[in-house]
Amino acid sequence: MVGVLEGFATIAVIVAVGWLLAYYRVLDEGAQVTLSKLAFHVASPALLLTVMQRTPLDAVLSRNLLASLLAFVMVVGLYLLLARWRWPTATLGSRVIGGLSAGYVNAGNLGIPIALYVLGDVAWVAPTLLLQLLVITPVAMALFDNDARGERPSLGRSLRRMATNPITLGAVAGLLIAVLDVQLPRVIASPVELLGGMAVPSMLVAFGISLRRGPRPAAGRSAGHVWTVVGLKVLVMPAVALGIGLALGLRGQGLFAVVVTAALPTAQNVFTYAVRYRREVNLARDVIFISTFVSVPVIVAIAGLFHAVAGV
């Protein structure tokens, strides 16, 4: 459990730095937008390229990948059904942010340490990481771009925008490097790694600024929306993943990995996308903030249950 607590503590400290910088007026909303743009256009693509080129593909093409995909689809589908009933006037971009908040897990800066210390191997989180970077993110980016332009999402336009989106380009470039077994020269690899190192701190500092400068989390009329999405993310998604994993024949450590990964909180990337496309920024911020805290006892409970029942 030390790895779980260390991962959450690291995030909390950096978010607190952003909050303090905003509190003492060193940074403001303009800096929040700038940091989010830096993460979206430069740092995140560099980080994805670095991560993807090191991801062992034989470890991700498994039933765990299918279980993660089905869990995401079912939870997002459930959110969209609820949104159509509860928030019928929401735009396409707003619904995409809500869906990502309900199903897009923090598989990077939280998933990696948790996979290492709780599951025993970083490779267990690789299927979800690959799924989110190479499938979910490009599709979401295409929907955001179409929504921002007020266009119907045709296949041709969506594919063109996927091919020019920096997030997608970084992930695809990293995958190609891994598949082709290319070794980048250090004069290229070192700056890319250095730029990638800015991604997570930039997201977290921008997030901390928003907590100080924006409204109190889950306040006012948005509280019901926020808590609905948090419940889907932290409680419903791991339960769905458990059922799907059992149906696919997963047992022991494989099933444990799928359920723990599904219980991870919403990723900070969703907040970056919300700021970039100006859609449901407060919803993304509040769900990330609350799900990060709520997921701690949930993951601890899941670990205790699997240890007691399956000896994992």
PAMARTI-354483 format. One line per 3 residues: number of its first residue (from 1); their letters; for each residue x, y, z of C-alpha. Coordinates in pm, whole numbers. Example, Ala and Ser with C-alpha at 12.3 -4.5 7.8 and 13.67 -1.06 7.14 Angstrom:
2
1	as	1230:-450:780 | 1367:-106:714
***
This chain:
312
1	mvg	0:0:0 | 303:230:35 | 321:273:-343
4	vle	-45:375:-360 | -4:639:-90 | 323:767:-240
7	gfa	160:810:-580 | -132:1006:-437 | 95:1212:-211
10	tia	316:1317:-503 | 16:1443:-697 | -123:1625:-392
13	viv	204:1813:-331 | 232:1941:-689 | -135:2042:-698
16	avg	-78:2227:-369 | 213:2416:-528 | -22:2536:-804
19	wll	-281:2638:-544 | -23:2836:-345 | 112:3009:-657
22	ayy	-243:3121:-735 | -312:3216:-373 | -8:3446:-362
25	rvl	-94:3579:-712 | 228:3456:-868 | 15:3281:-1133
28	deg	-342:3349:-1248 | -601:3209:-1490 | -386:3318:-1783
31	aqv	-101:3105:-1653 | -342:2814:-1611 | -438:2833:-1979
34	tls	-73:2871:-2084 | 36:2568:-1883 | -251:2364:-2027
37	kla	-154:2466:-2381 | 208:2376:-2310 | 102:2034:-2184
40	fhv	-134:1975:-2477 | 82:2092:-2768 | 436:2011:-2653
43	asp	491:1821:-2328 | 220:1554:-2353 | 310:1450:-2711
46	all	674:1422:-2606 | 579:1216:-2299 | 354:986:-2502
49	ltv	627:928:-2757 | 869:835:-2479 | 623:607:-2298
52	mqr	487:431:-2605 | 827:346:-2750 | 906:162:-2424
55	tpl	574:-21:-2391 | 610:-400:-2448 | 342:-476:-2706
58	dav	330:-847:-2626 | 223:-756:-2273 | -72:-543:-2383
61	lsr	-235:-748:-2659 | -428:-972:-2424 | -768:-1028:-2264
64	nll	-683:-748:-2023 | -691:-505:-2316 | -1036:-631:-2421
67	asl	-1164:-611:-2062 | -1042:-252:-2028 | -1205:-153:-2357
70	laf	-1541:-311:-2272 | -1542:-156:-1923 | -1475:189:-2071
73	vmv	-1744:151:-2337 | -2006:32:-2088 | -1940:306:-1832
76	vgl	-1930:584:-2093 | -2245:443:-2251 | -2417:451:-1913
79	yll	-2307:811:-1862 | -2439:914:-2204 | -2776:757:-2126
82	lar	-2792:945:-1796 | -2677:1268:-1963 | -2946:1244:-2227
85	wrw	-3205:1223:-1951 | -3055:1457:-1687 | -2867:1714:-1902
88	pta	-3037:1705:-2244 | -2907:2046:-2362 | -2537:1957:-2325
91	tlg	-2320:2000:-2635 | -2120:1719:-2796 | -1798:1850:-2641
94	srv	-1957:1867:-2296 | -2075:1508:-2321 | -1732:1394:-2435
97	igg	-1576:1558:-2128 | -1838:1394:-1906 | -1777:1055:-2065
100	lsa	-1400:1085:-2033 | -1438:1196:-1670 | -1638:879:-1602
103	gyv	-1408:633:-1780 | -1062:775:-1861 | -835:652:-1582
106	nag	-510:797:-1450 | -300:516:-1596 | 16:725:-1621
109	nlg	144:911:-1318 | -80:715:-1077 | -129:390:-1267
112	ipi	242:321:-1311 | 342:341:-942 | 29:151:-839
115	aly	99:-118:-1099 | 453:-147:-968 | 383:-155:-594
118	vlg	34:-309:-580 | 27:-536:-885 | 399:-612:-890
121	dva	468:-521:-1256 | 423:-201:-1460 | 321:-416:-1759
124	wva	-22:-475:-1598 | -123:-114:-1666 | 11:-116:-2023
127	ptl	-314:-243:-2187 | -517:47:-2048 | -241:296:-2128
130	llq	-223:176:-2488 | -602:174:-2525 | -638:531:-2397
133	llv	-349:675:-2596 | -406:507:-2933 | -783:456:-2945
136	itp	-979:667:-2696 | -773:988:-2716 | -767:1016:-3099
139	vam	-1143:956:-3119 | -1209:1212:-2843 | -984:1468:-3012
142	alf	-1173:1427:-3340 | -1506:1479:-3161 | -1373:1787:-2981
145	dnd	-1245:1939:-3305 | -1575:1880:-3479 | -1770:2024:-3187
148	arg	-1547:2333:-3175 | -1616:2399:-3543 | -1987:2320:-3522
151	erp	-1957:2047:-3784 | -2103:1701:-3814 | -1827:1447:-3737
154	slg	-1770:1291:-4082 | -1517:1008:-4112 | -1287:1196:-4348
157	rsl	-1265:1510:-4135 | -1223:1304:-3819 | -933:1108:-3967
160	rrm	-761:1425:-4092 | -787:1586:-3750 | -660:1274:-3577
163	atn	-357:1288:-3806 | -280:1649:-3712 | -358:1640:-3340
166	pit	-36:1664:-3134 | -155:1413:-2871 | -229:1152:-3137
169	lga	92:1221:-3326 | 304:1168:-3015 | 139:835:-2930
172	vag	150:702:-3287 | 513:806:-3332 | 610:623:-3014
175	lli	424:311:-3123 | 594:310:-3464 | 934:346:-3301
178	avl	854:47:-3079 | 720:-169:-3365 | 1013:-88:-3595
181	dvq	1263:-124:-3308 | 1424:210:-3387 | 1680:358:-3151
184	lpr	1659:737:-3148 | 1997:913:-3128 | 2058:1073:-2790
187	via	2067:1420:-2945 | 1696:1368:-3026 | 1587:1136:-2743
190	spv	1725:1353:-2461 | 1536:1674:-2552 | 1217:1475:-2613
193	ell	1244:1313:-2268 | 1316:1651:-2110 | 1010:1807:-2275
196	ggm	798:1507:-2175 | 903:1556:-1815 | 709:1884:-1812
199	avp	375:1721:-1898 | 253:1593:-1562 | 385:1889:-1352
202	sml	228:2137:-1598 | -109:1961:-1578 | -100:1940:-1199
205	vaf	11:2300:-1141 | -263:2422:-1379 | -508:2203:-1189
208	gis	-397:2356:-858 | -447:2708:-998 | -801:2618:-1102
211	lrr	-882:2494:-750 | -782:2831:-606 | -920:3062:-875
214	gpr	-1236:2870:-964 | -1549:2789:-763 | -1545:2543:-473
217	paa	-1551:2180:-600 | -1899:2028:-642 | -2071:2350:-537
220	grs	-2415:2471:-640 | -2628:2317:-912 | -2338:2117:-1060
223	agh	-2300:1900:-748 | -2537:1630:-872 | -2356:1607:-1204
226	vwt	-2015:1585:-1037 | -2113:1317:-786 | -2288:1113:-1056
229	vvg	-1968:1103:-1262 | -1752:1030:-955 | -1979:737:-865
232	lkv	-1952:598:-1217 | -1574:632:-1218 | -1479:505:-875
235	lvm	-1756:256:-793 | -1937:144:-1108 | -1636:108:-1338
238	pav	-1439:-137:-1118 | -1758:-339:-1060 | -1819:-354:-1435
241	alg	-1454:-448:-1495 | -1486:-730:-1241 | -1790:-873:-1418
244	igl	-1631:-844:-1763 | -1304:-996:-1642 | -1483:-1296:-1495
247	alg	-1686:-1338:-1817 | -1364:-1336:-2022 | -1208:-1603:-1801
250	lrg	-962:-1381:-1617 | -860:-1502:-1273 | -602:-1426:-1007
253	qgl	-351:-1152:-1081 | -493:-1077:-1426 | -840:-1009:-1289
256	fav	-695:-815:-996 | -505:-589:-1241 | -815:-514:-1449
259	vvt	-1024:-420:-1143 | -757:-205:-976 | -685:-21:-1302
262	aal	-1057:50:-1349 | -1072:194:-995 | -803:455:-1068
265	pta	-928:816:-1053 | -996:1033:-1357 | -679:1140:-1536
268	qnv	-552:1499:-1533 | -544:1480:-1914 | -922:1528:-1913
271	fty	-882:1866:-1742 | -623:1967:-2003 | -866:1875:-2283
274	avr	-1148:2063:-2111 | -938:2380:-2088 | -811:2341:-2444
277	yrr	-1160:2310:-2592 | -1342:2521:-2327 | -1591:2250:-2241
280	evn	-1700:2160:-1885 | -1377:2279:-1721 | -1528:2284:-1371
283	lar	-1684:1940:-1413 | -1352:1787:-1517 | -1167:1968:-1239
286	dvi	-1414:1862:-967 | -1436:1498:-1077 | -1057:1465:-1089
289	fis	-1021:1626:-746 | -1289:1418:-572 | -1221:1087:-749
292	tfv	-852:1109:-658 | -939:1109:-287 | -1229:862:-306
295	svp	-1030:609:-508 | -774:559:-229 | -1003:362:9
298	viv	-1164:188:-290 | -829:56:-420 | -722:-45:-69
301	aia	-1053:-232:-23 | -1013:-408:-360 | -660:-515:-269
304	glf	-777:-648:67 | -1066:-838:-92 | -852:-1008:-356
307	hav	-590:-1096:-95 | -853:-1255:128 | -1047:-1437:-147
310	agv	-788:-1521:-412 | -464:-1494:-218 | -332:-1231:-460
***
